[in-house]
Amino acid sequence: MTHITERRVSRETDERYDSRDGRSGSASGTLVFSYNTDFALSSMGCAGTVQALSYDADDLLTGASPFAISRTAIAGLPTTVTAPGLSLSRSFSSR
C-alpha cells in the first residue's frame, strides 16, 4: 500500500482553461494542455511527451496520437481504432 506524505498542486491558466498542472510528492510530474480556436483540447502532455488530438468537421475526436479513430458518417459512432500494432473494429446495426 502506498502512502503519500506530501502533496502539492500548482496550476497555470490561460484565460479560463488550465494550461499546466504540476504535482509533487511521491508521484510528481507536470501535465500540459493546449486548446484550439474552438476551445477543444488540441494536445496534452506528461513527463515531456506531448500527444496531439484531432477532430473531424463535427468536432468528434478522430485522433489521439498515435491512435486514429474512424467513425460512421451518419451517427459518428466509432468503427475502428488503429495504431502501430493495433487494430480494433466494431459494427453497429442499422436499426
C-alpha positions, -999 to +999 in steps of 0.1 A: +000+000+000+013+034-010+010+063+014+015+099+002+030+120+029+031+153+010+012+166-020+015+199-037-005+210-067+001+241-088-019+253-118-014+278-145-043+290-165-047+307-199-079+327-197-104+302-182-086+270-193-059+251-174-027+250-194-004+234-169-010+212-138+021+204-117+022+179-088+049+170-064+052+143-038+056+105-042+040+108-077+052+140-092+050+154-127+036+182-149+006+178-171+004+203-200-027+212-220-033+232-251-065+242-268-075+250-304-096+281-315-128+262-308-116+257-272-113+219-277-083+202-262-057+200-290-028+184-271-019+171-238+014+160-223+031+144-194+067+139-185+079+157-216+058+136-241+030+155-259+001+138-276-018+156-303-056+153-306-075+158-338-112+163-346-135+160-376-158+187-390-184+177-364-159+182-336-157+144-328-124+130-318-106+113-347-071+110-334-052+108-301-016+103-312-008+075-321-044+063-322-066+070-352-104+068-349-128+062-378-165+069-374-198+062-391-209+091-414-244+094-400-242+089-363-205+094-357-201+062-338-165+049-336-160+019-360-122+015-359-093+024-337-059+019-352-023+024-340+010+008-348+005-029-340-032-024-330-064-026-350-099-027-333-131-027-352-168-028-344-200-026-362-235-013-354-269-024-366-289-001-388-320+000-366 
